[in-house]
Amino acid sequence: MESSGEAGMNDCSGIARTPEPTRQSHPPALIVAGMHRSGTSLTAGILARLGLDLGQQLIPADLTNPRGFYEDAKIVTFHQRAFRRLLPRNASGHIDWGWSENHAINMTSLEQFRQEARQLVAERQSQGVAWGFKDPRTTLLLDFWDSCIEDARFVMVYRAPWLVADSMQRLQAEVFLNNPAYAYHIWREYNERLLNFFLRNRDRCVLINVDALCSQLPRFQKLITDRLGLDLTDVDLSGAVDESLLFRTRDDDPRASLAALAFPECQSLLEKLEQVSDLTEKQSAPKQFPATVPGDRAVKPSNVEVSIVIPTYNDAIYLIESLSSVEKCRICDAEVIIVDDGTEDEESLRILHALSNRGYHIIVQENRGLSAARNTGIANSRGRFVIPLDADNRLCPGFVEAALGAFVARPDLGVVYTDRQLFGKLTGVVHVPEFNLQRLLFGNYIDACAVFRRELWNDLHGYDERLLCWEDWEFWIRAGVQGWTFQHLDRIGFEYRVRTGSLNDRYPTLVARQKLRRHILLNHRQTLFDGIPGRVGVVSSRVERALPGSWKARWKATTTNIYWLLFWEAHGPGGVLTWPWVKYLWTNWVRRLV
């Protein structure tokens, strides 16, 4: 297996410059490099405003970069084609960005692309003006391009890894939604290359933290002129930077500390970058935060008000965001319990070990499914109220306090639930209706992330561990049947991540869906029979009353099964006419025809 860290950098540095004896003097070239989603486009836009020619065929702007990428389409295509040739076709990772989990680019193989690269350079040099190009992929090939360009100077851009990871999630690309750890691994690969090249070529490189660029534009201009020797236009850059396009965090954002805990090698690299950077905010060391863990909070067992239970199975990377959201809420008298449901993934195990060392309460059990994991967490919790939070979702500030207020106002209340904000593959707000048991039979609209009394969980004997999916739906049905009251709060209580590989996606077949639904039918046959609506329900009840005793149960079972299984297959959980399917059909077929 080829390494992708320091070894890759050493290979890269072995490329020798091969000047041609017949070369003519050309204007210097300025190359903008840096990890994707780190502000290279913003930096290139400023240089373009100063008069740098970044190319005539630029990649057009899109929703992820409304002001433009400032990327020469020919350079981008060159990099993409080279990466496809240099990395195995079936390599796991993100080949378009030149990164693979198990393979590194063989730098000696780049020689086959040298002539084409020099032709691209010659085309740009022929314009006779200060020129350059920007493509983050250049970061992996800095020595290669340096050996192809007669007089190259470099502007190198970096940003904190947790900010880059957040920006990559906003791309809504499945590769990153399903593998959020890729952000940190690719960040490390790119920035190791960046730092290595910078330390060897300081006299013709400028290294900047893009978050410092916004407040230090005059100094940036001076560095371009004094160190790099480029005589660009002296223009007023006020208004050149739209800071709203740079997602920023508070100085005490817990995500920084959690990311450093999970990926200490990235934190160490960030600190090295900050130490030698020409523009820096000097904020590389993440600030500590009040973690809701027994070791850091003087909470006596009798004073725990809320228990937040987070099951995880091979997805501990998402805990960076879910735990960060909990910390931001700063809920008083709360505890967090993480249940490791038999995790086998090495990276997840490493993150869980780091969290455990930090003091988080982690319970380890063999893999028994989400229902069992929630039951284990709740059984070991101490709070009067419980919040099940999935590892890949995020809690919103104010939700818990509002829910506790509702419980104080209504001592008979069992469950408080809210609307939810979607993020990931889909975005938008899901507004859910007031509680109605008959409506709930038609399909679940109350997410597992709700606040309920511990007495309710005790009364229901927990989640049904025989259900590997839709366990929260069945849990709410049982609560409604047994008379527990629900209250809907008209607010967003949590953020729900929509991604490929969720539990609902694991049961796509008709056989699997029917098996789950039959189990729910057996548990709630009388309730479902009584819940058959309209004339069908009226006729079914009349027939049942008219039949002799031995036939009543058969009629009830047959009618209930036929009606609900057919209805659920069409409209219920996983049904073919549920709104994700309708949206897909509309987007891919109906709208095209119209």
C-alpha positions in Angstrom: 0.0 0.0 0.0 1.4 3.4 -0.9 1.3 6.0 1.9 -0.4 9.3 1.4 1.3 11.5 4.0 4.9 12.5 4.4 6.1 9.8 2.0 3.9 11.5 -0.7 5.6 14.8 0.1 9.1 13.4 -0.2 8.3 11.9 -3.6 6.9 15.2 -4.7 10.0 17.2 -3.6 12.1 14.8 -5.7 10.9 16.4 -9.0 13.8 18.4 -10.5 13.4 21.7 -12.3 14.5 21.2 -15.9 15.0 24.6 -17.5 15.2 24.7 -21.3 18.2 26.5 -22.7 16.2 28.2 -25.3 13.6 29.7 -23.0 12.7 33.4 -23.4 12.0 35.8 -20.6 8.3 35.8 -19.7 6.2 37.6 -17.1 6.1 35.7 -13.8 3.3 33.4 -13.0 1.3 33.5 -9.8 -0.2 30.2 -8.7 -3.0 30.1 -6.1 -3.1 26.8 -4.2 -4.8 25.4 -1.1 -7.3 22.9 0.1 -10.8 22.9 -1.6 -13.3 25.0 0.3 -10.5 27.0 2.0 -11.0 30.3 0.4 -8.9 29.9 -2.7 -11.7 31.3 -4.9 -12.0 34.4 -2.7 -8.2 34.9 -2.8 -8.1 34.4 -6.6 -11.0 36.9 -7.0 -9.0 39.6 -5.1 -5.9 38.9 -7.3 -8.1 39.2 -10.5 -9.3 42.6 -9.2 -5.6 43.6 -8.8 -5.1 42.8 -12.5 -3.9 39.2 -12.6 -4.9 37.3 -15.7 -6.4 34.0 -14.4 -7.5 32.8 -17.8 -10.1 33.4 -20.5 -12.1 30.1 -20.1 -13.1 30.1 -16.4 -15.3 27.5 -14.7 -18.7 29.3 -14.3 -20.1 30.2 -10.9 -22.7 28.1 -9.2 -24.7 28.0 -6.0 -21.8 26.7 -4.0 -19.6 29.6 -5.2 -21.8 32.4 -6.4 -19.0 34.9 -7.1 -17.1 32.4 -9.3 -14.3 29.9 -9.0 -11.7 31.8 -11.0 -10.4 28.4 -12.3 -9.0 28.0 -15.8 -11.1 25.2 -17.3 -8.1 23.7 -19.2 -6.0 23.5 -16.0 -8.9 21.8 -14.1 -9.5 19.3 -16.9 -5.8 18.6 -17.0 -5.7 17.8 -13.3 -8.8 15.7 -13.4 -7.5 13.6 -16.3 -4.1 13.2 -14.6 -5.7 12.0 -11.3 -7.8 9.5 -13.1 -4.7 8.1 -14.8 -2.5 8.1 -11.7 -5.0 6.5 -9.3 -6.7 3.1 -9.6 -10.2 3.4 -11.1 -11.8 1.5 -8.2 -9.8 3.3 -5.4 -11.9 4.4 -2.5 -11.8 8.1 -1.7 -12.4 11.1 -4.0 -10.4 10.7 -7.2 -11.5 14.0 -8.6 -9.5 15.7 -5.9 -6.6 13.3 -6.2 -7.1 11.6 -2.9 -7.6 7.9 -2.1 -7.7 6.1 1.3 -5.1 3.5 0.2 -3.2 5.0 -2.7 -1.0 8.1 -3.3 -0.2 9.7 -6.6 3.1 8.4 -8.0 5.0 11.6 -8.7 7.5 10.0 -11.1 4.5 9.0 -13.3 3.8 12.7 -13.9 6.5 12.9 -16.5 4.0 11.6 -19.1 2.0 14.8 -18.6 4.9 17.3 -18.7 4.7 18.2 -22.4 1.0 18.9 -22.2 1.5 21.0 -19.0 4.2 23.1 -20.8 1.9 23.7 -23.7 -0.7 25.0 -21.3 1.9 27.3 -19.8 3.1 28.5 -23.2 -0.4 29.5 -24.2 -0.9 31.5 -21.1 2.6 33.1 -21.2 2.1 34.2 -24.8 -0.3 36.9 -23.6 2.6 38.9 -22.3 0.9 40.0 -19.1 1.0 39.0 -15.4 -0.8 35.7 -15.3 -1.5 32.8 -13.1 -4.1 30.2 -12.4 -6.0 28.8 -9.5 -7.2 25.2 -8.9 -7.0 23.6 -5.5 -5.8 20.3 -7.1 -2.6 22.2 -7.9 -1.7 21.7 -4.2 -0.9 18.1 -4.8 1.4 18.9 -7.8 3.2 22.0 -6.6 6.7 20.7 -7.5 5.5 19.5 -10.9 4.1 22.8 -11.9 7.2 24.6 -10.4 9.4 22.6 -12.7 7.2 23.5 -15.8 7.0 27.2 -15.3 10.1 29.4 -15.8 9.3 31.9 -13.0 6.6 30.8 -10.6 5.4 32.5 -7.5 2.8 31.1 -5.1 -0.1 32.3 -2.9 -1.0 29.5 -0.5 -4.3 29.5 1.3 -5.4 27.5 4.3 -8.3 27.4 6.8 -9.1 25.5 10.0 -10.1 21.9 9.3 -13.5 22.0 11.1 -14.5 25.0 9.0 -13.4 23.3 5.8 -15.3 20.1 6.9 -18.5 22.2 7.4 -18.1 23.8 4.0 -17.7 20.4 2.3 -20.9 19.2 3.9 -22.7 22.2 2.4 -21.7 21.0 -1.0 -24.3 18.2 -0.6 -22.1 15.8 -2.5 -22.9 12.2 -1.5 -19.3 11.3 -1.2 -18.8 13.8 1.7 -22.3 13.3 3.2 -21.6 9.6 3.6 -17.9 10.0 4.5 -17.5 13.2 6.5 -14.1 12.0 7.8 -12.8 12.5 4.2 -12.8 16.2 4.8 -10.1 15.9 7.6 -8.0 13.3 5.7 -8.0 15.3 2.5 -7.3 18.5 4.5 -4.3 16.9 6.0 -3.0 15.6 2.7 -3.3 19.0 1.0 -1.9 21.1 3.8 1.0 18.8 4.4 2.0 19.3 0.8 1.3 23.0 1.1 3.5 23.5 4.2 6.3 21.3 2.9 6.6 23.3 -0.3 6.3 26.6 1.5 9.1 25.8 3.9 11.4 25.0 0.9 10.5 28.1 -1.1 9.6 30.9 1.3 11.2 33.6 -0.8 8.6 33.2 -3.5 5.6 32.1 -1.5 2.9 33.9 0.6 1.0 31.7 3.1 -2.3 33.1 4.4 -5.1 32.1 6.7 -8.1 33.1 4.6 -10.0 34.2 7.7 -7.3 36.8 8.4 -7.3 38.0 4.8 -10.6 39.7 5.2 -9.2 42.1 7.9 -5.7 42.4 6.5 -6.1 43.2 2.8 -3.5 46.1 2.7 -0.9 43.8 4.2 -1.8 41.1 1.6 -1.3 43.6 -1.2 2.1 44.6 0.3 3.2 40.9 0.5 2.3 40.4 -3.2 4.4 43.5 -4.1 7.3 43.2 -1.8 7.9 39.5 -1.4 6.6 38.2 -4.7 7.8 41.2 -6.7 4.5 41.5 -8.7 3.6 44.9 -10.0 -0.2 44.5 -10.0 -2.7 47.4 -10.1 -3.0 49.4 -7.0 -6.7 49.5 -6.6 -9.1 50.0 -3.6 -10.1 46.5 -2.4 -12.9 47.7 -0.1 -15.9 45.6 -0.9 -13.8 43.0 -2.6 -14.6 40.5 0.2 -18.1 39.4 1.1 -17.5 38.0 4.5 -21.0 36.5 4.6 -19.7 33.9 2.1 -17.2 32.7 4.7 -19.0 30.7 7.3 -17.5 31.7 10.6 -17.8 30.3 14.1 -17.6 31.8 17.6 -14.3 31.7 19.3 -15.6 29.2 21.8 -17.3 27.0 19.2 -17.1 23.5 20.7 -16.7 22.0 17.3 -13.1 23.2 17.1 -12.2 21.4 20.3 -14.1 18.2 19.4 -12.4 18.2 15.9 -9.0 18.6 17.5 -9.9 15.7 19.9 -10.9 13.4 17.1 -8.2 14.5 14.6 -5.2 15.6 16.7 -2.8 15.3 13.7 -4.9 18.0 11.8 -4.7 20.2 14.9 -1.0 19.8 15.0 -0.6 20.7 11.4 -2.8 23.7 11.7 -0.6 25.0 14.5 2.5 24.5 12.3 0.8 26.5 9.6 -0.1 29.3 12.0 3.4 29.5 13.3 4.9 30.3 9.8 1.9 32.0 8.2 2.2 35.5 6.8 -1.4 36.3 7.6 -2.9 34.6 10.6 -5.5 35.2 13.3 -3.5 33.3 15.8 -6.4 31.2 16.9 -5.2 27.7 16.2 -5.5 26.4 19.7 -9.1 25.4 20.3 -10.7 26.9 23.4 -12.0 24.5 25.9 -15.8 24.4 26.5 -18.1 23.2 29.3 -18.5 19.6 28.3 -21.6 17.9 29.7 -19.7 15.0 31.2 -19.7 13.7 34.8 -16.0 14.6 35.2 -16.5 18.2 34.2 -19.8 19.0 35.9 -20.7 18.7 39.5 -24.1 17.2 38.9 -25.4 14.9 41.6 -27.5 11.9 40.5 -30.6 13.4 42.1 -30.2 16.7 40.2 -29.9 15.3 36.7 -32.9 16.8 34.9 -32.3 15.7 31.3 -30.5 12.7 29.8 -29.4 12.9 26.2 -28.9 9.4 24.8 -26.8 9.1 21.6 -26.5 5.6 20.0 -23.6 5.1 17.5 -22.6 2.3 15.3 -19.6 2.8 12.9 -20.5 6.5 12.6 -18.6 8.2 15.5 -17.4 10.8 13.1 -20.8 12.4 13.2 -20.5 12.8 17.0 -18.3 15.8 16.4 -21.4 17.7 15.2 -24.0 16.1 17.4 -22.0 16.6 20.6 -21.0 20.1 19.5 -24.7 21.0 19.1 -25.4 19.7 22.6 -22.6 21.7 24.0 -23.9 24.8 22.3 -27.2 24.4 24.0 -25.5 24.6 27.4 -28.4 22.7 29.1 -28.2 22.9 32.8 -28.4 19.7 34.9 -28.0 17.5 31.8 -26.0 14.4 31.1 -24.9 12.9 27.8 -24.7 9.1 27.4 -23.2 7.6 24.2 -24.0 4.0 23.5 -21.5 2.2 21.3 -23.6 -0.5 19.7 -20.8 -2.9 18.7 -18.7 -0.5 16.6 -16.1 -2.2 14.4 -14.9 0.7 12.2 -11.3 1.5 13.3 -11.7 5.3 12.9 -14.9 5.3 14.9 -13.3 3.3 17.6 -10.4 5.7 17.7 -12.8 8.7 18.0 -14.8 6.9 20.7 -11.6 6.2 22.7 -10.6 9.9 22.5 -14.1 10.9 23.7 -13.9 8.4 26.5 -10.5 9.8 27.6 -12.0 13.2 27.6 -14.6 12.1 30.1 -17.7 11.4 28.0 -19.9 8.5 29.4 -19.7 5.8 26.8 -21.4 2.4 27.2 -20.1 -0.4 25.0 -22.3 -3.3 24.0 -22.4 -5.9 21.3 -24.3 -4.9 18.1 -28.0 -5.4 18.9 -29.6 -2.6 16.9 -30.8 1.0 17.4 -33.8 0.0 19.7 -31.5 -2.0 22.0 -28.9 0.8 22.1 -31.5 3.4 23.1 -32.9 1.1 25.8 -29.4 0.5 27.1 -28.7 4.3 27.3 -32.0 5.1 28.9 -31.7 2.3 31.4 -28.3 3.7 32.5 -29.4 7.3 32.5 -30.4 9.4 35.6 -32.6 12.2 34.2 -36.3 12.7 34.8 -36.6 13.4 31.1 -35.0 11.7 28.1 -34.0 12.9 24.6 -32.9 10.3 22.1 -30.5 12.0 19.7 -29.2 10.2 16.6 -25.4 10.5 16.2 -25.8 12.2 12.8 -28.4 14.8 13.9 -28.0 18.1 15.7 -29.9 19.6 18.7 -31.1 23.2 18.4 -30.6 25.7 21.3 -33.8 26.5 23.3 -35.6 23.3 22.5 -34.9 21.5 25.8 -35.8 24.6 27.8 -39.0 25.1 26.0 -39.9 21.4 26.4 -39.2 21.5 30.1 -41.4 24.5 30.4 -44.3 22.6 28.7 -43.9 19.8 31.2 -44.1 22.2 34.1 -47.2 23.7 32.7 -48.8 20.3 32.1 -48.0 17.7 34.7 -49.9 15.1 32.7 -47.8 15.6 29.6 -45.8 12.6 28.4 -44.1 13.8 25.1 -43.0 17.1 23.7 -42.0 17.2 20.0 -41.2 19.9 17.4 -40.6 20.6 13.7 -37.3 19.8 12.2 -34.7 21.3 9.8 -33.4 19.1 7.1 -29.8 19.3 6.0 -27.5 17.2 3.8 -29.0 15.7 0.6 -32.2 17.7 1.2 -32.8 21.0 2.9 -36.0 22.7 4.2 -38.2 22.7 7.3 -40.6 19.8 8.0 -43.6 21.2 9.8 -45.4 18.4 11.7 -49.1 18.5 12.9 -50.6 18.2 16.3 -50.8 14.8 17.8 -53.6 12.5 16.6 -53.4 8.8 17.2 -55.4 7.9 14.1 -53.2 10.2 12.0 -50.1 8.5 13.4 -51.4 5.1 12.2 -51.1 6.3 8.7 -47.4 7.0 9.1 -44.9 8.5 11.6 -44.5 12.2 11.7 -42.9 12.5 15.1 -39.2 11.9 15.0 -37.4 10.0 17.7 -35.7 13.2 18.8 -38.4 14.3 21.2 -38.4 14.9 25.0 -40.4 12.4 27.1 -40.8 11.4 30.7 -38.8 8.5 32.1 -42.1 7.1 33.4 -43.4 6.8 29.9 -40.4 4.7 28.9 -40.8 2.5 32.0 -44.6 2.2 31.3 -43.9 1.0 27.7 -41.0 -1.2 28.7 -38.8 0.6 26.3 -38.4 0.4 22.5 -39.3 -2.9 20.8 -35.9 -4.5 20.2 -37.4 -6.8 17.6 -37.8 -3.9 15.3 -34.6 -2.9 13.5 -36.3 0.1 11.8 -39.4 2.3 12.5 -39.0 1.6 16.2 -39.8 5.2 17.1 -43.1 5.0 15.2 -44.2 1.9 17.0 -43.0 3.5 20.3 -45.3 6.5 19.8 -48.2 4.3 18.8 -47.9 2.4 22.0 -47.7 5.6 24.0 -50.8 7.0 22.4 -52.7 3.7 22.9 -51.8 3.7 26.6 -53.1 7.2 27.0 -50.0 9.3 27.2 -50.5 12.9 26.1 -48.3 14.6 23.4 -47.7 18.3 22.8 -46.3 19.9 19.6 -44.1 23.0 19.9 -44.2 25.3 16.9 -40.5 25.6 16.6 -37.4 23.8 15.1 -36.0 21.6 17.8 -33.3 19.7 15.9 -31.6 19.4 12.6 -32.1 16.1 10.7 -29.4 14.8 8.4 -30.6 13.3 5.1 -28.0 11.0 3.6 -27.7 7.8 1.7 -27.2 4.8 4.1 -29.7 5.9 6.7 -31.8 3.2 8.4 -34.7 3.8 6.1 -32.4 3.0 3.1 -31.4 -0.3 4.6 -34.9 -1.8 4.1 -35.8 -1.0 0.5 -37.3 -4.3 -0.5 -40.9 -5.2 -0.4 -40.2 -8.3 1.7 -38.3 -6.4 4.3 -41.0 -3.6 4.5 -43.8 -6.2 4.8 -42.0 -8.0 7.6 -41.7 -4.8 9.7 -45.3 -3.8 9.0 -46.7 -7.2 10.0 -44.8 -7.0 13.3 -46.5 -3.7 14.0 -49.9 -5.1 12.9 -49.5 -8.0 15.4 -48.7 -5.5 18.2 -51.6 -3.2 17.5 -54.3 -5.1 15.6 -57.3 -3.8 17.6 -56.0 -0.2 17.4 -55.4 -0.5 13.7 -58.8 -2.2 13.1 -60.5 0.7 15.0 -58.4 3.2 13.0 -59.6 2.1 9.5 -61.2 5.3 8.2 -64.3 6.3 6.3 -66.8 3.9 4.9 -64.4 1.0 4.9 -64.0 1.3 8.6 -67.8 1.6 9.2 -68.6 -1.5 7.1 -65.7 -3.5 8.6 -67.1 -2.8 12.1 -70.6 -3.7 11.2 -69.6 -7.0 9.6 -67.4 -7.8 12.7 -70.3 -7.2 15.0 -72.6 -9.4 12.9 -70.3 -12.4 12.7 -70.3 -15.2 15.2 -67.6 -15.3 17.8 -65.3 -17.7 16.1 -65.2 -15.6 13.0 -64.8 -12.1 14.6 -61.0 -12.5 15.2 -60.4 -13.8 11.7 -62.4 -11.0 10.1 -60.6 -8.4 12.2 -57.2 -9.8 11.3 -57.9 -10.2 7.6 -59.5 -6.8 7.2 -56.8 -5.1 9.2 -54.0 -6.8 7.3 -55.4 -6.1 3.8 -56.3 -2.5 4.4 -53.1 -1.4 6.3 -50.6 -3.4 4.3 -51.9 -2.0 1.0 -52.2 1.5 2.4 -48.7 1.5 3.9 -47.1 0.0 0.7 -48.5 3.0 -1.2 -48.3 5.8 1.4 -46.7 4.6 4.6 -43.1 4.5 5.7 -41.0 3.4 2.7 -44.1 3.5 0.5 -43.8 4.1 -3.2 -45.9 7.2 -3.1 -44.2 8.9 -0.1 -42.9 12.4 -0.8 -39.2 11.5 -1.6 -40.4 9.2 -4.4 -42.9 11.8 -5.6 -40.1 14.4 -5.6 -37.8 12.1 -7.5 -40.4 11.3 -10.2 -41.3 15.0 -10.5 -37.7 16.1 -10.8 -36.5 13.4 -13.2 -39.6 12.7 -15.3 -42.7 14.7 -15.0 -41.1 18.2 -15.0 -39.0 17.2 -18.1 -42.2 16.2 -20.0 -44.0 19.4 -18.9 
